[in-house]
């Protein structure tokens, strides 16, 4: 007896070579849209049953292979008579992903399904459990001082997030969150606040809140991963003769050796004076040398510079 052909790929809106991940993602999206607990349109439940029937076949490699053997030239609604040898027993299973709780009986599938895989046709009403859907994850951004990611800190932040009222309607609400910033948190890292995301539906659990950390610009230090760079000014005679110079760090000022003949832009490496990683191992601090000259000179200073000029063979344009 002819039945109407069902294009399960068209029902889920996927291509015939779709992966199992793509098929599941399409099912999840459509199931949320047409679940009768959410969609009150007159045809929602029928559409919902068609979606689940398509997923029941395409999620199962054995059923999908048998269905694909019919060929790609059939179209939805065409009269179809199954080839000899089709039919037979079939195991009915819960076809939903974890966040859905659907139940099906053999009477929920179409005559087309039954002609291919056995079982009864549309003989009864679907046994459908409520949709308990997990809330959506939310991602937001926070900017924190460099000192917080160095030492670690706990900050209170205020955000507007979705919330569901007692009637099930979603609106925005202002909430405060205590956020712990672990030492060594890198720029761009995600902090997870479990259960603080979008509200669940119909008793489902809430999603999570993810905060992407950005390190605020610092007046002295530049950040590159776990390494820091700071600029230090030295006098011309310090650069020429060498000196012990103060270098600021996140723990205070330390003394560093400036070798004789240090040029402008040279970087002095201070090991272990950078930011820690998650295991506590610290990066390095680089002191970038800048040679400053006095803007005004005393008579004595001018005299000494004139003497240096007269005796020195140094030419910076040839060095």
KEKE-3310 file (N, C-alpha, C; in steps of 0.2 Angstrom, whole numbers, plus 5000, padded with zeros to 4 digits):
npx = (5004:5004:5012:5015:5030:5044:5055:5068:5080:5076:5067:5074:5082:5095:5110:5112:5124:5127:5135:5134:5135:5130:5117:5112:5113:5104:5092:5091:5089:5077:5068:5067:5061:5048:5043:5028:5026:5031:5028:5013:5006:4994:4999:5010:5013:5012:5022:5032:5032:5036:5049:5055:5054:5061:5074:5075:5078:5089:5099:5103:5115:5112:5098:5099:5107:5099:5089:5095:5098:5087:5089:5092:5082:5069:5055:5047:5030:5028:5020:5024:5030:5037:5052:5053:5056:5058:5054:5049:5054:5057:5067:5062:5067:5072:5074:5080:5092:5102:5097:5083:5068:5060:5047:5042:5031:5027:5016:5018:5024:5025:5016:5024:5037:5034:5032:5045:5053:5045:5033:5019:5007:5002:4994:4990:4991:5005:5015:5021:5034:5037:5046:5061:5073:5089:5096:5103:5121:5130:5141:5152:5162:5176:5186:5201:5213:5231:5238:5228:5228:5241:5243:5231:5213:5197:5183:5169:5156:5144:5130:5119:5108:5098:5083:5070:5053:5040:5029:5035:5041:5054:5066:5077:5088:5096:5111:5123:5139:5151:5167:5181:5197:5210:5228:5239:5230:5228:5228:5213:5208:5195:5183:5173:5157:5147:5131:5126:5121:5109:5092:5084:5072:5055:5058:5071:5089:5099:5110:5128:5139:5151:5166:5176:5192:5200:5216:5218:5226:5242:5250:5264:5269:5270:5262:5265:5260:5266:5277:5284:5286:5296:5300:5315:5324:5340:5355:5366:5380:5379:5375:5386:5397:5392:5382:5373:5356:5339:5325:5308:5297:5283:5283:5290:5304:5320:5338:5347:5360:5368:5376:5392:5392:5379:5366:5352:5336:5341:5337:5336:5336:5327:5325:5312:5303:5291:5274:5265:5261:5248:5253:5261:5274:5284:5286:5297:5304:5307:5318:5318:5329:5330:5339:5341:5344:5350:5340:5343:5359:5371:5384:5396:5393:5391:5404:5411:5405:5409:5422:5422:5417:5427:5438:5433:5431:5420:5406:5390:5383:5390:5392)
npy = (4994:5011:5024:5041:5048:5053:5065:5065:5072:5084:5088:5090:5100:5098:5093:5079:5073:5076:5077:5067:5076:5088:5084:5081:5094:5101:5095:5098:5112:5113:5106:5113:5124:5119:5111:5106:5112:5124:5130:5135:5134:5127:5117:5113:5102:5091:5094:5093:5079:5075:5080:5072:5059:5060:5062:5050:5041:5046:5048:5035:5024:5012:5013:5024:5021:5011:5019:5029:5020:5020:5030:5047:5053:5055:5064:5075:5070:5063:5048:5032:5016:5004:4994:4976:4966:4976:4983:4975:4971:4984:4993:5005:5020:5032:5047:5059:5072:5076:5087:5087:5079:5068:5056:5042:5031:5017:5020:5033:5036:5038:5031:5029:5028:5016:5007:5005:5001:4994:4991:5000:5012:5029:5028:5033:5045:5055:5051:5062:5069:5084:5098:5100:5112:5116:5132:5145:5148:5162:5175:5187:5202:5207:5220:5221:5227:5226:5222:5214:5202:5198:5197:5190:5192:5196:5202:5212:5213:5221:5217:5216:5204:5190:5185:5174:5177:5173:5170:5164:5172:5180:5193:5207:5208:5217:5211:5207:5200:5190:5189:5179:5181:5172:5171:5174:5174:5174:5187:5188:5176:5164:5165:5155:5155:5145:5140:5153:5158:5160:5158:5142:5132:5128:5122:5117:5117:5132:5140:5143:5157:5165:5174:5184:5189:5204:5213:5229:5243:5248:5261:5260:5247:5236:5222:5205:5191:5181:5189:5206:5223:5237:5254:5262:5277:5283:5292:5300:5298:5287:5278:5277:5274:5264:5258:5256:5255:5260:5249:5248:5236:5224:5221:5231:5242:5237:5235:5236:5230:5241:5239:5245:5256:5254:5255:5266:5259:5246:5231:5226:5211:5204:5191:5181:5191:5194:5191:5178:5161:5149:5139:5145:5149:5161:5174:5185:5201:5215:5228:5242:5252:5270:5284:5299:5316:5331:5345:5359:5366:5369:5381:5374:5361:5363:5367:5355:5346:5352:5350:5336:5334:5340:5330:5318:5304:5299:5295:5295:5293:5285:5274)
npz = (5000:4995:5003:5010:5006:5017:5019:5028:5030:5025:5034:5046:5041:5036:5026:5016:5018:5031:5047:5062:5073:5067:5064:5077:5082:5074:5077:5091:5090:5083:5091:5103:5098:5093:5103:5111:5124:5124:5111:5106:5094:5083:5075:5081:5089:5079:5071:5079:5082:5069:5068:5078:5073:5062:5068:5075:5065:5058:5068:5071:5065:5058:5054:5047:5036:5030:5026:5018:5007:4999:4990:4983:4976:4980:4985:4998:5002:4990:4983:4990:4989:4999:4995:4992:5006:5015:5032:5047:5064:5076:5087:5099:5106:5118:5111:5113:5116:5131:5139:5136:5139:5133:5129:5119:5110:5101:5093:5089:5077:5059:5045:5035:5041:5048:5037:5033:5044:5052:5065:5072:5064:5064:5077:5089:5102:5106:5119:5129:5139:5150:5144:5150:5151:5150:5155:5145:5143:5148:5142:5147:5149:5159:5166:5174:5187:5184:5196:5202:5195:5197:5212:5215:5218:5225:5218:5218:5206:5196:5186:5172:5169:5162:5169:5175:5179:5191:5183:5172:5162:5154:5159:5161:5175:5188:5195:5208:5209:5217:5212:5211:5207:5202:5206:5193:5183:5166:5153:5144:5148:5154:5167:5176:5182:5190:5187:5186:5175:5161:5165:5168:5159:5163:5175:5173:5175:5178:5166:5164:5169:5161:5162:5153:5155:5155:5156:5163:5156:5162:5170:5171:5168:5154:5147:5142:5140:5153:5155:5159:5154:5158:5157:5160:5165:5161:5164:5152:5156:5165:5156:5148:5157:5165:5179:5194:5194:5199:5197:5195:5201:5203:5216:5222:5222:5214:5213:5198:5187:5176:5162:5156:5142:5137:5126:5120:5122:5124:5133:5150:5158:5171:5180:5184:5189:5184:5180:5188:5183:5182:5190:5198:5194:5189:5176:5167:5170:5160:5158:5149:5142:5143:5137:5144:5143:5151:5151:5153:5156:5168:5170:5173:5169:5156:5152:5154:5145:5133:5134:5133:5120:5113:5114:5112:5100:5096:5085:5083:5072:5064:5071)
capx = (5000:5008:5012:5019:5038:5046:5062:5070:5085:5073:5063:5079:5085:5102:5111:5112:5131:5128:5138:5130:5135:5126:5111:5110:5112:5098:5087:5090:5086:5070:5065:5066:5056:5042:5040:5021:5026:5034:5025:5006:5003:4990:5002:5017:5014:5013:5029:5037:5033:5040:5056:5058:5054:5067:5080:5075:5081:5096:5104:5105:5118:5109:5092:5101:5110:5094:5085:5099:5098:5081:5091:5091:5078:5062:5053:5042:5023:5027:5018:5030:5029:5044:5054:5052:5061:5058:5049:5051:5054:5062:5068:5060:5071:5071:5078:5081:5098:5101:5093:5076:5065:5054:5045:5039:5029:5027:5011:5019:5028:5021:5015:5031:5042:5032:5033:5052:5056:5040:5029:5012:5007:4999:4988:4988:4993:5011:5016:5026:5035:5038:5053:5065:5078:5095:5097:5109:5127:5131:5148:5153:5169:5178:5193:5204:5220:5237:5239:5224:5230:5247:5242:5224:5209:5190:5180:5161:5154:5137:5129:5112:5107:5091:5080:5063:5049:5035:5025:5039:5043:5061:5067:5083:5088:5103:5114:5130:5143:5158:5171:5188:5202:5216:5234:5241:5225:5231:5223:5209:5205:5187:5181:5166:5153:5143:5124:5124:5119:5102:5087:5081:5065:5051:5062:5078:5094:5102:5117:5134:5141:5158:5168:5182:5196:5205:5220:5218:5232:5245:5254:5271:5271:5267:5261:5265:5259:5269:5282:5282:5292:5295:5305:5319:5328:5347:5359:5371:5386:5377:5374:5393:5401:5389:5379:5368:5350:5333:5320:5302:5294:5277:5285:5294:5310:5326:5343:5350:5367:5368:5383:5395:5391:5372:5363:5345:5332:5343:5333:5339:5332:5326:5322:5307:5300:5285:5268:5265:5256:5243:5257:5265:5280:5284:5289:5303:5303:5312:5319:5320:5333:5330:5344:5339:5349:5348:5337:5347:5365:5375:5391:5401:5391:5392:5411:5413:5402:5413:5429:5421:5416:5434:5442:5430:5431:5414:5402:5384:5380:5394:5393)
capy = (5000:5017:5029:5047:5048:5058:5067:5066:5077:5091:5089:5093:5106:5097:5090:5072:5071:5079:5073:5066:5082:5093:5082:5083:5101:5103:5092:5102:5119:5112:5103:5119:5128:5116:5107:5109:5115:5130:5132:5134:5134:5121:5112:5112:5095:5087:5096:5090:5072:5074:5081:5067:5054:5061:5061:5043:5037:5049:5047:5028:5023:5007:5015:5029:5017:5008:5025:5031:5016:5022:5035:5054:5057:5055:5071:5074:5070:5058:5041:5028:5009:5001:4988:4970:4965:4981:4982:4971:4974:4990:4995:5012:5022:5039:5050:5066:5074:5075:5092:5086:5073:5066:5049:5040:5025:5015:5023:5040:5036:5038:5025:5029:5025:5009:5003:5004:4999:4990:4994:5003:5019:5034:5025:5036:5052:5054:5052:5067:5072:5091:5100:5103:5114:5120:5139:5147:5151:5169:5177:5194:5204:5212:5223:5221:5230:5222:5220:5209:5196:5197:5194:5187:5196:5195:5208:5213:5216:5222:5215:5215:5197:5188:5182:5172:5178:5168:5168:5161:5177:5182:5200:5208:5210:5219:5207:5208:5194:5190:5185:5177:5181:5168:5174:5171:5174:5178:5191:5184:5170:5164:5163:5151:5155:5139:5141:5160:5161:5161:5154:5136:5133:5123:5118:5115:5120:5138:5140:5146:5164:5165:5181:5185:5194:5209:5217:5236:5246:5250:5267:5259:5240:5233:5215:5201:5184:5181:5194:5213:5227:5244:5259:5266:5282:5284:5298:5298:5296:5281:5273:5276:5271:5259:5260:5253:5259:5257:5247:5247:5230:5224:5220:5237:5244:5233:5238:5232:5233:5244:5238:5251:5256:5252:5260:5267:5254:5240:5228:5222:5205:5203:5184:5179:5197:5195:5188:5170:5157:5146:5135:5150:5150:5168:5176:5189:5208:5218:5235:5245:5258:5276:5289:5306:5322:5337:5351:5365:5365:5374:5383:5369:5356:5365:5366:5348:5343:5355:5346:5329:5335:5341:5325:5311:5303:5295:5298:5291:5292:5280:5268)
capz = (5000:4995:5009:5008:5007:5022:5018:5035:5030:5024:5040:5051:5038:5035:5020:5016:5021:5038:5052:5068:5077:5064:5065:5084:5083:5071:5081:5097:5089:5081:5097:5107:5094:5092:5109:5113:5130:5122:5105:5107:5088:5082:5071:5084:5091:5074:5068:5084:5081:5063:5070:5082:5069:5057:5072:5077:5059:5056:5073:5071:5059:5054:5051:5042:5030:5027:5023:5012:5002:4995:4985:4985:4971:4982:4988:5003:5000:4985:4985:4990:4991:5000:4991:4995:5011:5021:5037:5052:5071:5077:5094:5100:5111:5119:5105:5115:5120:5139:5142:5135:5142:5129:5128:5113:5110:5094:5089:5087:5071:5053:5041:5031:5046:5049:5031:5032:5050:5056:5070:5070:5061:5068:5080:5096:5104:5108:5126:5129:5145:5149:5142:5156:5147:5154:5153:5141:5145:5146:5142:5148:5149:5164:5166:5181:5187:5184:5203:5204:5192:5200:5218:5216:5222:5225:5216:5217:5200:5195:5179:5170:5167:5161:5175:5174:5184:5193:5177:5167:5158:5155:5159:5164:5182:5190:5201:5211:5209:5220:5207:5213:5202:5205:5204:5187:5178:5160:5149:5139:5152:5155:5173:5176:5188:5188:5188:5187:5168:5159:5168:5165:5157:5166:5181:5171:5178:5175:5163:5168:5168:5159:5162:5150:5159:5152:5161:5162:5154:5168:5169:5171:5165:5148:5148:5136:5143:5160:5155:5160:5152:5161:5154:5165:5162:5164:5162:5147:5159:5167:5150:5145:5162:5169:5185:5198:5193:5202:5193:5198:5200:5206:5223:5225:5218:5215:5210:5193:5185:5169:5159:5152:5135:5136:5121:5121:5119:5127:5138:5155:5160:5178:5180:5190:5192:5180:5182:5189:5179:5186:5194:5202:5191:5187:5170:5168:5169:5156:5159:5143:5144:5139:5139:5145:5143:5154:5147:5154:5159:5172:5167:5174:5165:5149:5151:5154:5139:5128:5134:5131:5113:5110:5115:5110:5093:5095:5081:5084:5065:5061:5076)
cpx = (5004:5007:5016:5026:5039:5053:5065:5076:5082:5069:5068:5083:5093:5103:5112:5119:5132:5131:5133:5130:5130:5119:5108:5109:5106:5092:5086:5087:5079:5066:5063:5060:5049:5039:5033:5021:5028:5030:5018:5002:4999:4994:5009:5018:5015:5020:5034:5038:5037:5047:5059:5058:5060:5074:5081:5079:5088:5101:5106:5108:5115:5103:5094:5103:5104:5089:5088:5099:5092:5083:5089:5085:5070:5061:5047:5035:5022:5024:5024:5028:5036:5046:5053:5058:5061:5053:5052:5052:5059:5062:5067:5064:5069:5076:5081:5088:5097:5097:5085:5074:5059:5053:5041:5037:5028:5022:5012:5023:5023:5021:5021:5036:5040:5033:5041:5055:5051:5037:5022:5013:5005:4993:4986:4992:5000:5011:5022:5027:5037:5045:5056:5072:5083:5095:5103:5115:5128:5139:5148:5160:5170:5185:5195:5211:5225:5238:5235:5226:5237:5246:5236:5220:5202:5187:5172:5160:5147:5135:5121:5112:5100:5089:5073:5059:5044:5031:5029:5042:5050:5062:5074:5083:5096:5105:5121:5133:5149:5162:5178:5192:5209:5222:5236:5236:5228:5225:5219:5206:5198:5187:5174:5163:5147:5136:5122:5122:5112:5098:5085:5074:5061:5054:5069:5083:5097:5108:5122:5135:5149:5160:5175:5186:5201:5209:5220:5225:5235:5250:5262:5273:5267:5267:5261:5266:5261:5274:5280:5288:5290:5301:5308:5323:5335:5350:5364:5378:5385:5377:5382:5397:5399:5387:5375:5361:5344:5328:5314:5299:5287:5277:5289:5300:5316:5331:5346:5356:5366:5375:5386:5394:5384:5369:5356:5341:5335:5339:5337:5334:5332:5322:5317:5303:5294:5279:5268:5260:5252:5246:5261:5272:5280:5288:5295:5300:5309:5312:5322:5323:5331:5335:5341:5345:5346:5345:5340:5354:5368:5381:5396:5400:5393:5400:5414:5411:5406:5419:5428:5420:5423:5438:5440:5430:5424:5409:5396:5381:5384:5395:5388)
cpy = (5006:5021:5036:5047:5054:5059:5070:5072:5084:5093:5093:5099:5104:5093:5083:5069:5074:5075:5072:5072:5087:5091:5083:5090:5104:5101:5097:5109:5118:5110:5109:5123:5126:5112:5110:5113:5123:5134:5130:5134:5127:5115:5110:5105:5090:5088:5093:5083:5071:5075:5075:5060:5054:5060:5054:5039:5040:5048:5040:5026:5017:5009:5020:5026:5014:5013:5028:5027:5017:5027:5042:5057:5057:5062:5070:5074:5065:5051:5037:5021:5006:4995:4982:4969:4970:4979:4977:4975:4980:4991:5003:5014:5030:5042:5057:5067:5075:5081:5092:5079:5071:5058:5048:5033:5023:5018:5030:5041:5035:5032:5024:5025:5017:5004:5001:5000:4994:4994:4997:5010:5023:5031:5028:5042:5051:5055:5056:5070:5080:5092:5103:5105:5118:5127:5140:5149:5158:5171:5185:5196:5209:5214:5224:5224:5224:5219:5214:5202:5194:5193:5190:5192:5194:5202:5207:5216:5216:5221:5215:5208:5195:5184:5180:5174:5172:5165:5165:5166:5179:5190:5201:5211:5212:5214:5208:5201:5195:5186:5185:5177:5178:5172:5170:5171:5178:5182:5187:5177:5170:5161:5161:5152:5151:5141:5148:5163:5161:5156:5148:5137:5127:5119:5116:5119:5127:5136:5143:5153:5163:5173:5181:5191:5198:5213:5224:5238:5249:5256:5266:5252:5239:5225:5211:5194:5185:5186:5201:5217:5234:5248:5262:5271:5282:5290:5296:5295:5289:5276:5272:5272:5265:5261:5255:5257:5256:5255:5245:5240:5230:5223:5226:5238:5239:5237:5233:5235:5235:5243:5244:5250:5254:5258:5261:5262:5247:5238:5224:5217:5204:5196:5184:5185:5199:5192:5180:5167:5153:5141:5139:5151:5157:5169:5181:5197:5211:5226:5238:5252:5264:5281:5296:5311:5328:5342:5357:5363:5371:5376:5377:5363:5357:5364:5359:5344:5346:5351:5339:5329:5336:5335:5318:5311:5299:5299:5293:5289:5287:5274:5263)
cpz = (5000:5001:5006:5010:5012:5020:5025:5035:5029:5030:5045:5048:5037:5028:5021:5019:5028:5043:5058:5072:5074:5065:5072:5085:5080:5075:5088:5096:5087:5087:5102:5104:5094:5098:5111:5120:5129:5116:5106:5100:5087:5079:5075:5086:5085:5071:5073:5083:5074:5064:5073:5078:5064:5061:5074:5071:5058:5061:5073:5065:5055:5051:5046:5035:5026:5023:5017:5006:4997:4989:4986:4980:4974:4985:4993:4999:4994:4987:4984:4992:4992:4996:4995:5000:5017:5026:5042:5059:5071:5085:5095:5106:5112:5115:5107:5117:5127:5141:5140:5138:5139:5129:5122:5114:5102:5090:5087:5080:5065:5050:5037:5035:5047:5043:5030:5038:5054:5061:5068:5067:5066:5072:5087:5097:5107:5116:5127:5137:5144:5147:5148:5152:5151:5151:5149:5145:5143:5147:5142:5149:5155:5163:5173:5181:5187:5191:5205:5201:5194:5207:5219:5220:5221:5224:5216:5210:5199:5187:5178:5167:5166:5167:5173:5180:5186:5188:5171:5162:5159:5155:5162:5171:5183:5196:5202:5211:5213:5215:5210:5207:5204:5202:5198:5182:5172:5157:5144:5142:5153:5163:5173:5183:5187:5191:5189:5180:5167:5163:5164:5163:5160:5171:5179:5174:5174:5171:5167:5165:5167:5159:5159:5153:5154:5157:5158:5160:5161:5166:5168:5167:5159:5149:5142:5139:5151:5161:5156:5157:5155:5158:5160:5161:5165:5161:5157:5150:5162:5162:5148:5150:5165:5176:5188:5197:5197:5197:5196:5196:5204:5214:5226:5220:5220:5211:5204:5190:5177:5167:5156:5145:5133:5132:5123:5118:5122:5133:5143:5158:5167:5179:5186:5193:5188:5183:5183:5184:5184:5191:5199:5199:5187:5180:5172:5167:5165:5157:5153:5145:5140:5142:5139:5146:5147:5149:5147:5158:5163:5168:5167:5169:5158:5147:5150:5148:5133:5128:5131:5123:5110:5110:5112:5102:5091:5090:5080:5077:5061:5065:5074)
residu = (UNK:UNK:UNK:UNK:UNK:UNK:UNK:UNK:UNK:UNK:UNK:UNK:UNK:UNK:UNK:UNK:UNK:UNK:UNK:UNK:UNK:UNK:UNK:UNK:UNK:UNK:UNK:UNK:UNK:UNK:UNK:UNK:UNK:UNK:UNK:UNK:UNK:UNK:UNK:UNK:UNK:UNK:UNK:UNK:UNK:UNK:UNK:UNK:UNK:UNK:UNK:UNK:UNK:UNK:UNK:UNK:UNK:UNK:UNK:UNK:UNK:UNK:UNK:UNK:UNK:UNK:UNK:UNK:UNK:UNK:UNK:UNK:UNK:UNK:UNK:UNK:UNK:UNK:UNK:UNK:UNK:UNK:UNK:UNK:UNK:UNK:UNK:UNK:UNK:UNK:UNK:UNK:UNK:UNK:UNK:UNK:UNK:UNK:UNK:UNK:UNK:UNK:UNK:UNK:UNK:UNK:UNK:UNK:UNK:UNK:UNK:UNK:UNK:UNK:UNK:UNK:UNK:UNK:UNK:UNK:UNK:UNK:UNK:UNK:UNK:UNK:UNK:UNK:UNK:UNK:UNK:UNK:UNK:UNK:UNK:UNK:UNK:UNK:UNK:UNK:UNK:UNK:UNK:UNK:UNK:UNK:UNK:UNK:UNK:UNK:UNK:UNK:UNK:UNK:UNK:UNK:UNK:UNK:UNK:UNK:UNK:UNK:UNK:UNK:UNK:UNK:UNK:UNK:UNK:UNK:UNK:UNK:UNK:UNK:UNK:UNK:UNK:UNK:UNK:UNK:UNK:UNK:UNK:UNK:UNK:UNK:UNK:UNK:UNK:UNK:UNK:UNK:UNK:UNK:UNK:UNK:UNK:UNK:UNK:UNK:UNK:UNK:UNK:UNK:UNK:UNK:UNK:UNK:UNK:UNK:UNK:UNK:UNK:UNK:UNK:UNK:UNK:UNK:UNK:UNK:UNK:UNK:UNK:UNK:UNK:UNK:UNK:UNK:UNK:UNK:UNK:UNK:UNK:UNK:UNK:UNK:UNK:UNK:UNK:UNK:UNK:UNK:UNK:UNK:UNK:UNK:UNK:UNK:UNK:UNK:UNK:UNK:UNK:UNK:UNK:UNK:UNK:UNK:UNK:UNK:UNK:UNK:UNK:UNK:UNK:UNK:UNK:UNK:UNK:UNK:UNK:UNK:UNK:UNK:UNK:UNK:UNK:UNK:UNK:UNK:UNK:UNK:UNK:UNK:UNK:UNK:UNK:UNK:UNK:UNK:UNK:UNK:UNK:UNK:UNK:UNK:UNK:UNK:UNK:UNK:UNK:UNK:UNK:UNK:UNK:UNK:UNK:UNK:UNK:UNK:UNK:UNK:UNK:UNK:UNK:UNK:UNK:UNK:UNK)
# end
